[in-house]
Amino acid sequence: MSKFDMFSFMFFFIALIAQLIDFICSGSIYFYNHFLQWILLVIVVSPIIGFALGLYDRGRLGSIAAILNLLFFLAFGLLALLNFWILTFGK
């Protein structure tokens, strides 16, 4: 496993953990006021970086990592990006 594949999977798991934290803590007012924008930023940026790193190495693991990051971004990242946009510019 090359370094790029390893980092691509690492960014995928960082985004996955951030999504789980967002799901578990979303009802807390303290979390909403202090950490939500940072978590949304991690959910949006991590799969993009992981996708780019997965495409850099043209191996089987790199393709799997790129596909996982792309699927995660399409499933959760677009909604997080919309939520981040509303929190930043919607008020």
C-alpha positions, 0 to 999 in steps of 0.5 A: 500500500502506497502512502497516497492510498494510505492517506486517501483512506485516512481522509475517508475515515476522518470524514466518516468519523466527523459524520458520526460525530455530527449525527450523534451530537447534533441535538446539543446546543453547545455543539451547534454553537461551537463545533458544527461549522468545523465538523461540516468543513471536515465533512466537505474537505476530507473526501475531496482531498482523499479523492485527489490522493486516490486518483494520484496513484493508479493502483487497485487500492487507489481506485477503491479509495477514490470511489469510496471518497466520491461516494461519501462526498455525494452522499453526505458532502453535498448536504453538509456543503449546503448546511455550511453555506446556510450557516455562513451566509444565510443570516 
